[in-house]
Amino acid sequence: MFFYAARQPIFNRDRELFAYELLFRDSLENVFPNIDGDQATSKLIEASQFNLGLEDFTDQHPAFINFSDELVIKKFPSLIPKEQLVVELLETAKPTKKLLQAVIELKEEGYRIALDDYEHNPVWLHFFPYIDIIKVDFRASTPQEITLIGTLAKKHKIELLAEKVETYEEFNKALEWGFVYFQGYFFSEPEVMQSKALAPSQLSLAELLYESSKSEMDLNAIIAIFQRDVTLSFKLLRYANSALFKRRGILRQSSRHWLYLDK
């Protein structure tokens, strides 16, 4: 069983690698699969955190990952350590009070936030104090729009990222307009990566489902299932050690098994 993702590099003004944008794929074919965007993000998080590790795809560089407003509100970005992630808020997001509160909380936890394919709407100014990067579609935006976004971003010390830069002339123009980061075919097309995914046995999953559905769970029986299936244990430990749980509790190792304790 394999996991696939496409990565496209993001460079700084000196054309040095800054980060990668990660995009879910379901094969070596470099096209977005016919699935819901939230499902694609969920699969990307699951694989990167519970199967192999995000660093396997990014070579220790930050990963830009797309999140809908719904996933941000539900705290999905918190499953990934803040050092590894730039939360890329999709252009389809609605600037609601709930979303603003979720963005503020992520920012307070140390996450970096980016607005994807930004087209200016005054209501987004409420978010600007908590935004680190604004991504602008360089080909779809007019010079007037880019100038306005640049002026507003500068007031809040937000850095600009030019998307879809495809020629040397466009790169130089983006430099003149004050863009700090650059992404597009001029630098590199998305590269599909393949990694071996770890899958627990179907028998172990069936046993776990059966035991956990009982009115009175047998903890020893559940522990035995994890002890027999190393992959299942590995996934549980990665999940319990994710950034989401580091805020809530600690992991302690008993003489027989790992136990999660709420504070």
N, C-alpha and C positions, 0 to 999 in steps of 0.2 A: 504494500500500500504506500502511495506516494502523496506528498503535499506539494502544490505548485503555487508560486507567486511571481509576479512581474515586479521588477524594481527599476526605477528610473532615477539616475543621479541628479542631485541638485548642487550647483557650484556657487562659490562666492565670486567677488569681483576680480580676484586673482586667478580665477578658473581652477581653484582648488576644491576638492570634494568636501561638501558640507554635510550632506544627508542623502537619504534615498526616500523616494515615495514608493510605498508598497501597495500593490494592487492584486486582489485575489484572482487566481486562475484555477481551472479544473483539469488542465492538461498542458502539454508543452506548446500548444497552439496559443499564440499571443493575442487572444481576444477575450473580452469580458464575457463570462458564461451567462446563460439566460436564467439568472436568479435575482432575487430582491437584493438591493444594495445593503440593507441591514444584515441580511443573512450572509452576504459576502464578507462584511466586516467581522461578524461573529466568528466565521470560520477562520479568518485570518488571525484573530486574537487567540482562538482555541489552539490552533496549530503552533503559533509562535510561542505561546506560554506553556502549553501542556504537552507538546510533542517534542520540540527541538530547541526553541530559544530564538528570540528575535535577532540576536547577534549573528546567528548563522546566515542570515540574509542581508545584513547591513554592514558586516565587517566592523562592528563596534561604533558605527555612526548612528545618529538619530534617525528614526523612521517617521515619515509623514504618513499617517493613516487616516482615511476618510471616516467621519462619523456624522450621522444624521443628528438633528436636534433631539430626537427621541432617545437615541443611544447615549448622548451626552447627559441628558436628564436622568437616565437610569444608571449613570456612573460606570458605564462600560470602559471608558479610558483608564479608570483606576485599577483595572486588572493588569496593566502594563506599568513597569517602573517608570517614573517620571524622567529619569536620565536617558531612557531609550526612545522616548516618544515625543512627537509634535502632534497635538490633536488638531486635525484638519476639519474644520466645521464646514460642511457642504453648503453650496450656494442655495440649495433648496430649503435651508433651515429658516424657521420663522422666529424673528427676534422677540420672543415672549418674555414675561417676567420670570417664568420657571427656568427658561434657558439661561437668562442672565444670571440667576442665582447659582445655577450649576456651573457656569463658566467662572464665576467669582470663586466658588469653592475649589475648583480645579487649580485656578491660579494661586490660591492661598496654599495649596498643597505642593506647589512648585512645578506644575505642568506648564508647558509652553502651548499657546493657542494660536492657530492660524485660521484666517478666513479664506475660503477657496473661491476662485473665480468671482472676486468681489465686484459688485456694481453698486455705486453709492446710493444709500437710502439714509436720510437723516436719523431715523430711529436707531440705526446701528451705532450711532455716536455714543449711546449709553454703554456699549460694549468696549469701546476703544481703550479705556484705561486698563483693560485686562487682556488686550490682544497684543501678541508679540510680532506677528508677521501677517501681512496681507498679500495674497496671491492675486495677480492681475493677468487676465488673458491678454497677452500683448497684441495679438492679432485682431481680437474682437473689440478692443477698447480704442476710443478716439483719443487724440492728443489732449483734448480738453478734459476728458474724463480722467486720464492718467494724471494730468496736472492737478486736478481737484483732489483726487485721492492722495497724491503725494503731499500736498499742502496740509491736509487734515492729519495724515499719518505722522508727519514731522512734528506736529504739536503734541502728539502723545508718544513720541519716540518709538513708533512702530516701523519695522523694517519692511521693505517692499520686495516681493519675489515676482519676477517676470516669467510667466508660463508661455509655452509654445514659441520660444525663440528658435527660429529655424535658419537664420542666415547670419553671416558675420556683420552685415550692416545693421540688422535688428539688435544684435548684441551690443554694438557700439552705441546705438541710439538709446537702448535701455540704460547703459552706463551713464550717458549724458543726463537722463531723466532721474537719476538717483537711485536706481534699483540696486539692491545689495546682493540678492540671490537670483539664480537663473536656472531655468529648466526647459528642455525642448530638444528637438531633433538635431539642432546645431551642435549640441554636446553629445547626446547619445539617445538612441531609441530604447524603450523599455526592454529589459532583458529578463527572460523567463528562467526562474530558478526551480530546481527540483530537489526535494529532500525526502528521505525515507521517513514515513510517519509511523509512530508507535501505536499499535491498536491492541487493546485488551481483548481477550478471547470472548466469543459470544456466550460461552457457557458461564464465564465469570460474571458477565453483565446480567445474564438471566438470573443467576443465583443471588446477585446483589439486589436486583429488583424484587425478587421474591421475599428476601429477608427484610428489606426495608419497608415492604408494604404490610407487614404483619402489625396487628394492633399493639402487640408488645414485642419490640425488637430485641433480638438476641445479639448483644454486642459481641460476644465471643465468636459467634458464627460469622458476623460481618468482618471481624478482624481476620478470621481464618481465610476468607475469600481474598482479602488483600494480600495476605501472606503467601498465598499460592500463586498469585498473578503479579509479577514484578512490574509489568507495564501499568497495571491499574494503580498500584501503589505509587509509582513514579508520577502519574497524572495527579493523584490526590495531593501529594506533597508539593508539586509545583503550584497547584491551585491554592492550597493553604498558605503557601509562601508568597503569593502574589501581593502586589502593592495594596490591593483592596483589603486584605486581611491584616496587613501590617499595622493598619490604623486601629484595628479593633481588638487584637489579641496577640497571643504568643504561641509558639510551638514548643512543646516539651517532649522529650523522648523518655518514655517509660522503659522498664526492662523488657516489655513485650511488644510495644507498638508505639506509634506517634499519636499524641492526643492533642486536640485543639482546645484551648481554654479561653473563653471570653473573659475580658476584664470586668 
